[in-house]
Amino acid sequence: MSKREEPIKSKPLSGSFSDLARITGIEEEELRRWAKGGLLERVEASSPPIYRFENYERFLPNKKHTQADQPRVVSFFSGCGGLDLGFENAGFELGYANDFFLDACLSYSENIGPIDPRPIQKVKVQDTGVANVLLAGFPCQPFSNAGARRGVSDPRGTLFWETLKFVDELNPEIVVFENVRGLLSMKNPDGNHLIDAIELEVQRRGYEVGHRLINTSDYGVPQNRYRVIIVGIRTDLGKGPFNFDSIARELPESVGDIISKPVSPNDPNNEHWQLSPQAVDLIKYIPEGGSWKSVPYDQLPERLKRIRDNMKRYHSPNFFRRFGRNEIMGTITAAATPENSGILHPIEARRYTVREVARFQTFPETYSFKGKSIAAKYKQIGNAVPPEFARRLAVALREHVGF
Ligand SMILES: C[S@@+](CC[C@H](N)C(=O)[O-])C[C@H]1O[C@@H](n2cnc3c(N)ncnc32)[C@H](O)[C@@H]1O
């Protein structure tokens, strides 16, 4: 991990929302949202109430950008920091991060550094500082209907378009977009593939662009997790397109390897989200390595009986998958529901702990996950790019560009 400068601790800010809006330059409405999310604390129930903003340096965009020693990363949709941590571990400097999911911002700021919790739509280029690398795992919506009217793919009004504005203004040497596998089959209203339209937009801005569907378990991550990685390299660098085969490969550990490691008794994330009584009843029938297919028909709730009655129509779903100790873990998802993801411990009648799922995602043992609810912690982890894959990608990119 590269060295980080600890921010200088200043005295907390306090005042009403309108005082704080004046001092910080953040809109009152946004500050109210931050207070609900636990970034500000109400200290006096006067009229108007007084709030205390303790660690404000962690959340206010820093307008004084210093010259970075290392290639500088500007990151959008940063979540709790999986992708960013990988870049930092490869020696990049994290200059600016953004995500409007406040629980994830609490984790990011605790473990990595400052993060701007405003929606990307509110961010200006002056807030970010220069970028050698722009990272963005933008959530995907098919491009707007305006595209259909124009008869061409039109990404305007989407989060991808918001991201492109920063490509235009920051002109980074490298852009990295991350997305779910489903992106590859998504079509715009005009029938064109979304991925082609995305690549075209980046190419038009002067980049050599390529993408690859990767399975993170090929890169030392103990989890079969498919993600699309799109990389643009600025054409004027003369380095050619990124070669995805240059990312270092390694075999992953099994479920048994991961869960047999000792856990610190003081780890606050050695916590798990209780299963519903109905889920506890069902998993009694599911052996290690099995799924709902082992549950006797008469024990199934009506909804699952209907699916069992017509498996073909529902494409034989593999609900309640309980990966065995000798298997590679399946995809950790944001929802952490036992029905849809491999969240069940192989031999104990419980969900994995927050620490266990973080291990499957290759977060370090010391990474602490914050949030108002335990579900919010699973969500951040399930959303993340595994830092170990991100590190390998970042190392290969550094070599490619010669940073
Ligand atoms: C797939 S997750 C990113 C994961 C992250 N890159 C990591 O590796 O941990 C996508 C993120 O986009 C954020 N997001 C969605 N819409 C946003 C918006 N309008 N402004 C800022 N963040 C947004 C979500 O809160 C979510 O954390």
The ligand as an ORCA input file, in Angstrom:
! r2SCAN-3c Opt
* xyz 0 1
  C     -20.893     -1.155     -8.699
  S     -20.896      0.043     -7.434
  C     -19.223      0.584     -7.446
  C     -18.257     -0.283     -6.692
  C     -16.902      0.308     -6.478
  N     -16.280      0.733     -7.714
  C     -15.982     -0.664     -5.744
  O     -15.101     -1.253     -6.382
  O     -16.149     -0.846     -4.520
  C     -21.718      1.421     -8.168
  C     -21.832      2.623     -7.251
  O     -22.404      3.715     -7.990
  C     -23.014      4.558     -7.031
  N     -23.897      5.529     -7.713
  C     -25.008      5.251     -8.440
  N     -25.546      6.386     -8.928
  C     -24.762      7.406     -8.502
  C     -24.808      8.829     -8.676
  N     -25.776      9.419     -9.376
  N     -23.832      9.583     -8.105
  C     -22.848      9.000     -7.360
  N     -22.775      7.653     -7.158
  C     -23.705      6.869     -7.720
  C     -23.725      3.573     -6.112
  O     -23.997      4.173     -4.862
  C     -22.718      2.422     -6.040
  O     -21.927      2.496     -4.872
*
